[in-house]
Amino acid sequence: LSGARMKEAISWGKVKEKAKHVTVEGDATVLFPLLIASLFERIR
């Protein structure tokens, strides 16, 4: 959501209030490689 918090997305109607969600705070240069590694692991 481009940096917007889930609370904001819910108030804008972009996410349902009862939807499951997780907020991860961190630097993209650290988190992106971890996400890609996880994706490749799932594909295998």
C-alpha positions in Angstrom: 0.0 0.0 0.0 2.8 2.4 -0.7 3.8 3.0 2.9 0.2 3.6 4.1 -0.6 1.8 7.3 -3.3 -0.9 7.3 -5.5 1.4 9.4 -5.6 3.9 6.6 -6.3 1.3 4.0 -9.2 0.0 6.0 -10.6 3.6 6.5 -10.3 4.2 2.7 -12.1 0.9 2.0 -9.2 -0.7 0.2 -9.0 -3.5 2.8 -11.9 -5.1 4.6 -11.9 -4.5 8.4 -12.0 -8.3 9.1 -9.3 -9.2 6.6 -6.2 -10.9 7.9 -3.1 -8.7 7.6 0.4 -8.4 8.7 2.6 -5.3 9.0 6.3 -5.7 8.5 8.5 -2.7 9.1 12.0 -2.8 7.7 14.3 -1.6 5.0 13.6 -2.9 1.5 17.3 -3.7 0.8 17.1 -6.2 3.7 13.6 -7.5 3.4 13.3 -7.9 -0.4 16.1 -10.5 -0.8 14.5 -12.5 2.1 11.2 -12.4 0.3 12.7 -13.6 -2.9 14.6 -16.4 -1.2 11.4 -17.5 0.4 9.6 -17.4 -3.0 12.3 -19.6 -4.6 12.2 -22.0 -1.7 8.4 -22.4 -2.2 8.8 -22.9 -5.9 11.3 -25.8 -5.4 
